[in-house]
């Protein structure tokens, strides 16, 4: 098997990765009998479905046409967070003076070493997703293109795999928007960014969603001059506007040049092979030449070459169509992960796969809509969210009450220099039932899990307020939100009754 382009350069780390996720000497097994479950795609959803089903005693086949581990391991969460880890170290050193720490020689970034570290750590993590590991778990692993040939069988090379149930977990890929001139220039996506071996002196990024923001801040800290282009006003359009504004200010301080409300964007190839971006932003015209261009807007489902028509599986430009049980229009075929979900997160794919195992193998009635799915953008500070936003609650006609605790009043956040941010929780009006939350903090992605646990377990803000949190911690801000709710229960009437009782009991 040839080595996929994503595994360039072929250093020792990428060779180790390839040996795990695309072994060059791999020999596909010979199918014997019908499988309980055939899984197409070995990203997060596929791996969880295959391992979970095999662990329960099912006869399972797992098919992957590219790299085991999918986007998350190879071109997504893992490599990006390795780079973010390096960038955060730079940020700490640059801000050391405010802590009384002086670094006389400043910061010198060895980008080649940063990327080498990323490749080394990715390779160290890769055994978790290795073909050999899943074979040892009892899964028949097939490397190659899997294609439905009818409603109960998939073809891989010259092998025909018959199934009782199947799962489509082929994920999604970066999608390029319709921008004049984009087809005339070379550009990066998350699938090619991690091939870089030299730091771009000037980097253009189109799209200020989570990926665009994370990488804009990261490369600005590395020393690139970064131009972040967003068609709407501000960044992170799906997030709480105050939360987005706090992050935007931090990114600008870190050197990102934000060109929001970008209009009439056009791209051209410059004489030296670079990319010229021309656009208008806030009534000002920009003409910037960048060494590299990253397109970070949108995802497209991987539905090609799957033979979905032969299986009777309906799909469109958004992906495979499923019901709330994650069942496709073929009742024996299910789907999970980015191929069918608007929540394109690793953890969402994980729990959708668990839902599929219940429903496909054990005739369960688990619903995807019952999943409480948080998410986090891993910038500095992080922005995390779960449940309904204010706008979504309004659109759904749900009356809410909102409680906010700012970190500038939380001792641990002040002491660590992380006072920018807040915990904001929405409850159903007239109750303590949590329906949504946003956290802006250095470790918001960790903190949001307490709110998610409360929502999943039906615990209201009263229970949160009654839970002792260690002092001093940033998580104490969550308990204080519960205290705010409790104070609203002390109405003038109740306070008057308390006062009379205390006077009488002296």
C-alpha positions in Angstrom: 0.0 0.0 0.0 1.3 3.5 -0.8 1.7 6.0 2.0 -1.1 8.7 2.1 0.0 12.3 1.6 -1.2 13.2 5.1 1.8 11.3 6.5 4.5 13.5 4.9 7.3 14.1 5.7 8.3 10.4 6.0 10.3 10.8 9.2 10.5 8.2 12.0 7.4 9.6 13.7 5.2 9.4 10.6 6.6 6.0 9.7 5.6 4.8 13.2 2.1 6.4 12.7 1.7 4.6 9.3 2.8 1.3 10.8 -0.2 1.6 13.1 -3.0 3.3 11.1 -2.1 2.1 7.6 0.3 -0.9 7.9 2.0 -1.3 4.4 2.0 -5.1 4.8 -1.6 -5.5 6.0 -3.4 -8.5 4.6 -7.2 -8.3 4.7 -9.0 -11.3 6.3 -11.2 -13.6 4.4 -14.9 -13.2 5.5 -16.6 -16.3 6.8 -20.3 -16.2 7.3 -22.5 -13.2 7.9 -21.4 -10.3 10.2 -23.5 -9.0 13.0 -22.2 -5.6 12.1 -20.1 -4.1 9.3 -18.7 -0.7 10.0 -17.6 1.6 7.2 -15.1 4.2 8.4 -12.5 3.9 11.2 -12.7 7.4 12.6 -14.1 7.9 16.1 -17.7 6.7 15.4 -16.5 3.7 13.5 -13.8 2.7 16.1 -16.2 3.0 19.0 -19.0 1.1 17.2 -16.6 -1.7 16.2 -14.8 -2.1 19.6 -18.1 -1.8 21.5 -19.9 -4.4 19.4 -17.0 -6.8 19.4 -16.7 -6.5 23.2 -20.3 -7.5 23.5 -19.7 -10.7 21.5 -20.7 -9.5 18.0 -19.0 -10.7 14.8 -17.7 -7.3 13.4 -16.0 -6.1 10.3 -14.4 -2.6 10.2 -13.5 -1.0 6.8 -11.2 2.0 6.3 -10.1 3.3 2.9 -7.5 5.8 4.2 -6.1 6.1 7.8 -7.3 4.4 10.9 -8.2 7.0 13.5 -9.9 9.3 11.0 -9.6 13.1 11.1 -9.3 13.3 14.9 -6.0 11.5 15.1 -4.4 12.3 11.8 -5.5 15.8 10.8 -7.8 17.2 13.5 -8.0 17.2 17.3 -4.7 15.5 18.1 -2.2 17.5 15.8 -4.0 20.8 16.3 -4.0 20.5 20.1 -0.3 19.6 20.0 0.4 22.9 18.2 -2.0 24.8 20.5 0.0 23.4 23.5 3.2 24.9 22.0 1.5 28.2 21.3 0.1 28.5 24.9 3.7 28.0 26.2 4.8 31.0 24.1 1.9 33.0 25.4 2.8 32.2 29.0 6.4 33.3 28.4 5.4 36.5 26.7 3.2 37.4 29.6 5.7 36.4 32.3 6.5 39.9 33.3 3.1 40.4 35.0 4.0 37.5 37.3 7.4 39.0 38.2 9.2 36.6 35.9 11.7 38.1 33.4 12.9 36.3 30.4 15.8 38.4 29.1 16.2 36.9 25.7 12.5 36.8 24.8 10.9 33.9 22.8 12.5 32.1 19.9 10.3 29.7 18.1 11.7 26.7 16.3 8.8 25.8 14.0 10.4 22.7 12.6 10.8 21.4 16.2 7.2 22.4 17.0 6.0 20.3 14.1 8.3 17.4 14.9 6.9 17.4 18.5 3.4 17.2 17.0 4.3 14.3 14.8 6.0 12.5 17.7 3.0 12.8 20.0 0.6 11.9 17.3 2.6 8.7 16.7 2.7 7.9 20.4 -1.1 8.2 20.6 -1.8 6.2 17.4 -1.6 2.6 18.9 -5.0 3.3 20.4 -6.4 3.4 16.9 -4.1 0.8 15.3 -5.3 -1.8 12.9 -3.5 -4.5 14.9 -5.2 -3.4 18.2 -8.6 -3.8 16.7 -7.7 -7.2 15.2 -6.7 -8.2 18.7 -10.1 -7.0 20.0 -11.7 -9.5 17.7 -12.6 -7.2 14.8 -11.9 -8.1 11.2 -10.1 -5.1 9.8 -10.3 -4.4 6.1 -8.2 -1.7 4.5 -9.7 -0.5 1.3 -12.8 1.1 -0.3 -16.0 -0.3 1.0 -19.0 -0.2 -1.3 -22.5 -1.4 -0.8 -23.5 -3.8 -3.5 -27.0 -4.4 -2.2 -29.1 -3.8 0.9 -27.3 -6.5 2.9 -23.7 -6.7 1.6 -20.6 -4.6 1.2 -17.7 -5.2 -1.3 -14.0 -4.5 -0.3 -11.7 -5.3 -3.2 -12.7 -8.9 -4.2 -14.2 -9.7 -0.8 -18.0 -9.7 -0.3 -19.0 -9.0 3.3 -22.6 -9.9 4.2 -24.2 -8.3 7.2 -27.2 -8.3 9.5 -26.6 -4.6 10.3 -24.2 -2.0 9.1 -23.0 1.4 10.3 -21.9 4.2 8.0 -19.3 6.3 9.8 -17.2 7.7 7.0 -17.2 11.2 8.4 -16.7 14.5 6.6 -13.9 16.5 5.0 -13.0 20.2 4.6 -15.3 22.0 2.1 -14.1 25.0 0.0 -16.6 27.8 -0.4 -17.4 29.6 -3.6 -14.8 32.4 -3.5 -13.7 34.1 -6.7 -10.2 33.0 -7.6 -10.0 30.2 -5.0 -9.7 27.6 -7.8 -6.7 29.5 -9.2 -4.6 29.4 -6.1 -3.0 26.9 -3.8 -4.6 26.7 -0.4 -4.4 24.7 2.8 -7.2 22.9 4.8 -7.0 21.1 8.1 -6.0 18.1 6.0 -2.8 19.7 4.6 -1.9 22.3 7.2 0.0 19.8 9.4 2.3 19.0 6.4 4.0 22.4 6.9 7.7 22.3 7.7 8.3 26.1 7.5 6.4 28.8 9.3 4.5 31.1 6.9 5.7 34.7 7.3 2.2 35.8 6.4 -0.8 33.6 6.7 -4.4 34.2 5.5 -7.2 32.3 7.1 -10.8 32.3 5.7 -13.4 31.5 8.4 -13.6 32.6 12.0 -15.3 29.5 13.4 -13.6 27.3 15.9 -10.9 25.9 13.6 -10.1 29.3 12.1 -9.9 31.0 15.5 -7.7 28.2 17.1 -5.2 28.2 14.3 -5.2 32.0 13.8 -4.2 32.6 17.4 -1.7 29.7 17.3 0.2 30.8 14.2 0.1 34.5 15.4 1.9 33.3 18.6 4.4 31.3 16.5 5.2 34.6 14.8 3.2 34.6 11.6 1.4 37.8 10.5 -2.1 36.4 10.5 -5.1 37.9 8.6 -8.4 36.3 9.7 -11.3 36.9 7.3 -14.9 36.4 8.4 -18.0 37.4 6.4 -20.1 38.2 9.4 -19.4 40.6 12.3 -17.0 39.3 14.9 -15.9 35.7 15.4 -17.5 32.4 16.4 -21.0 33.2 15.1 -22.7 30.3 17.0 -21.5 31.5 20.4 -22.7 33.9 23.0 -21.7 37.4 21.6 -20.1 38.5 24.9 -18.1 35.3 25.0 -16.9 35.8 21.4 -16.0 39.5 22.1 -13.7 38.5 25.0 -11.9 36.0 22.8 -11.7 38.4 19.9 -10.0 41.0 22.2 -7.5 38.3 23.3 -6.7 37.2 19.7 -6.1 40.8 18.7 -3.7 41.2 21.6 -1.9 38.1 20.4 -1.4 39.7 17.0 -4.3 38.4 14.9 -5.5 41.0 12.3 -9.3 40.4 12.1 -11.0 41.4 8.9 -14.6 40.8 9.8 -17.7 41.8 7.8 -15.4 40.9 4.9 -17.0 41.7 1.6 -16.1 41.1 -2.0 -13.3 38.8 -1.2 -11.2 37.9 -4.3 -8.1 35.7 -4.5 -5.3 35.8 -7.1 -2.0 34.1 -7.5 0.8 36.6 -7.1 3.9 36.7 -9.4 5.9 34.9 -6.7 3.4 32.1 -6.3 1.8 33.6 -3.2 -1.8 34.5 -2.7 -3.2 38.0 -3.0 -6.4 38.6 -1.0 -8.5 41.7 -1.8 -11.6 42.6 0.2 -13.5 45.3 2.0 -13.8 45.3 5.8 -15.6 48.0 7.7 -15.5 50.4 4.7 -11.8 49.9 4.3 -10.2 48.2 1.3 -7.5 45.6 1.9 -5.0 44.2 -0.5 -2.7 41.7 1.2 -0.3 39.1 -0.2 0.1 36.0 2.0 2.6 33.2 1.8 -0.1 30.6 2.7 -3.9 30.5 2.7 -5.9 28.3 5.0 -9.6 27.7 4.2 -11.4 26.9 7.4 -15.1 27.1 6.4 -17.5 24.2 6.5 -17.4 20.4 6.0 -18.7 18.1 3.3 -19.9 14.5 4.0 -17.9 11.6 2.6 -20.7 9.9 0.7 -18.9 9.2 -2.6 -18.1 5.7 -3.7 -20.1 4.1 -1.0 -22.9 2.7 -3.2 -25.5 4.2 -1.0 -28.1 3.9 -3.8 -27.6 0.2 -4.0 -28.3 -0.1 -0.3 -31.4 2.0 -0.4 -29.8 4.7 1.8 -31.0 8.2 1.2 -28.5 11.1 1.4 -28.1 14.7 0.3 -25.4 17.5 0.5 -25.7 17.5 4.3 -24.9 13.7 4.6 -26.8 10.5 5.2 -30.4 11.0 6.4 -31.2 9.3 9.7 -34.1 9.2 12.1 -33.7 9.9 15.9 -32.5 6.3 16.4 -29.7 7.0 13.8 -31.4 4.5 11.4 -31.2 5.3 7.7 -33.9 4.7 5.1 -32.5 1.1 5.0 -33.7 -0.2 8.4 -30.7 -2.5 8.6 -28.2 0.3 8.0 -27.4 3.0 10.6 -25.1 6.0 10.6 -23.1 7.9 13.2 -20.7 10.8 13.5 -20.0 13.6 11.0 -21.6 11.8 8.1 -25.1 12.5 9.6 -24.7 14.9 12.5 -24.7 18.7 12.8 -22.5 18.2 15.9 -19.2 17.5 14.2 -17.2 16.7 17.3 -15.2 13.6 18.3 -17.1 13.2 21.6 -20.5 13.5 19.7 -19.4 10.8 17.3 -18.4 8.6 20.3 -21.8 8.7 21.9 -23.7 8.4 18.7 -21.8 5.2 18.1 -22.9 3.9 21.5 -26.5 4.8 20.5 -26.1 2.8 17.3 -24.8 -0.3 19.2 -27.9 -0.3 21.4 -30.3 0.2 18.5 -28.7 -1.9 15.8 -27.7 -5.0 17.9 -30.2 -5.1 20.7 -33.4 -3.5 19.2 -33.0 -0.5 21.5 -34.9 2.7 21.4 -32.1 5.1 22.3 -32.5 8.6 20.8 -29.8 10.8 19.5 -31.9 13.8 20.5 -31.5 12.7 24.2 -27.7 13.3 24.1 -26.5 16.4 25.9 -23.6 17.5 23.7 -21.1 20.1 24.9 -18.4 21.7 22.8 -15.3 23.8 23.3 -13.1 26.0 21.2 -9.5 25.6 22.4 -8.3 29.1 22.1 -6.9 31.3 25.0 -9.2 31.7 26.7 -11.4 28.7 25.8 -15.0 29.1 24.9 -17.3 26.2 25.9 -21.0 25.7 25.5 -23.7 23.2 26.2 -27.5 23.2 25.6 -29.5 26.2 24.4 -28.2 29.7 23.8 -30.4 32.8 24.5 -31.3 33.0 20.8 -32.2 29.3 20.5 -34.4 29.5 23.6 -36.2 32.5 22.1 -36.7 30.8 18.8 -38.1 27.7 20.5 -40.4 29.8 22.7 -38.7 28.7 25.9 -38.7 31.4 28.6 -35.4 31.4 30.5 -33.6 33.2 33.3 -29.9 33.8 33.1 -27.3 33.9 35.8 -23.7 35.1 35.2 -20.6 34.9 37.4 -17.6 36.8 36.1 -14.1 35.5 36.8 -12.9 38.9 37.8 -14.7 38.2 41.1 -13.2 34.7 41.5 -10.0 34.6 43.6 -8.2 31.7 41.8 -8.8 33.3 38.4 -7.5 36.6 39.6 -4.4 35.0 41.2 -3.6 33.2 38.0 -4.1 36.1 35.7 -7.3 34.6 34.1 -9.8 37.2 35.2 -11.3 37.7 31.7 -14.3 35.5 31.3 -17.4 34.2 33.0 -19.8 31.3 33.7 -23.3 31.9 32.3 -26.1 29.5 33.0 -29.7 29.6 31.6 -32.5 28.0 33.5 -36.1 27.4 32.6 -38.1 30.4 33.9 -39.6 29.8 37.3 -37.4 26.7 38.0 -33.7 25.7 38.6 -33.7 23.4 35.5 -30.5 24.1 33.5 -31.2 24.4 29.8 -27.9 25.8 28.6 -24.6 27.4 29.6 -21.5 29.2 28.2 -18.1 29.4 29.9 -15.2 31.6 28.9 -12.1 30.6 30.9 -8.6 29.3 30.5 -9.9 25.7 30.9 -13.5 26.2 29.9 -13.6 22.8 28.1 -13.0 21.1 31.4 -15.4 23.3 33.5 -18.3 22.8 31.1 -18.5 19.1 32.0 -19.9 19.9 35.5 -22.8 21.7 33.8 -23.2 18.9 31.3 -23.3 16.3 34.1 -26.0 18.3 35.9 -28.1 18.6 32.7 -27.7 14.9 31.9 -28.6 13.8 35.4 -31.5 16.2 35.9 -29.7 18.2 38.6 -30.8 21.8 39.0 -28.9 24.9 40.1 -30.0 24.2 43.7 -28.0 20.9 43.7 -25.0 22.7 42.2 -25.1 25.4 44.9 -25.2 22.7 47.6 -22.1 20.9 46.2 -19.0 21.9 48.0 -16.2 23.1 45.7 -12.6 23.4 46.8 -11.3 26.9 47.4 -9.6 28.4 45.6 -10.6 27.0 42.2 -12.1 28.4 39.0 -14.9 25.8 39.3 -16.1 27.7 42.3 -17.6 30.2 39.8 -20.1 27.5 38.8 -21.2 27.0 42.5 -21.6 30.8 42.8 -24.1 30.8 39.9 -26.1 28.4 42.0 -25.9 30.8 44.9 -27.2 33.5 42.7 -30.2 31.4 41.9 -30.8 30.6 45.6 -30.8 34.3 46.4 -33.7 34.9 44.0 -35.8 32.5 46.2 -35.4 34.9 49.1 -38.4 37.1 48.1 -39.5 40.1 50.2 -42.3 38.0 51.6 -40.0 35.1 52.6 -37.4 37.6 54.0 -40.2 39.2 56.1 -41.3 35.9 57.5 -37.7 34.9 58.3 -37.2 38.2 60.1 -40.3 37.8 62.2 -39.3 34.2 63.1 -35.8 35.3 64.1 -37.2 38.2 66.2 -39.6 35.8 67.9 -36.9 33.2 68.6 -34.4 35.5 70.3 
